[in-house]
Amino acid sequence: MAKKCAICGKGQITGNKVSHSNRHSRRTWMPNVKKVRAIVNGSPKKITVCTRCLRSGKVERAI
């Protein structure tokens, strides 16, 4: 699965995982992206889109 949304550009971000004893280690947060068939420039095409863009209606899905 791709790691970046084709509509909004949302991608992987990094930071620290902090334990109860306050030890820090690096970790990543991945966006929730799905591969969907959408209408791009008048024709259906498979693109990866985050679920927030799908829910808000920024993508016209091809049926």
Helices and strands as residue ranges (DSSP letters): E 13-18, E 24-29, E 33-40, E 43-50, H 51-56
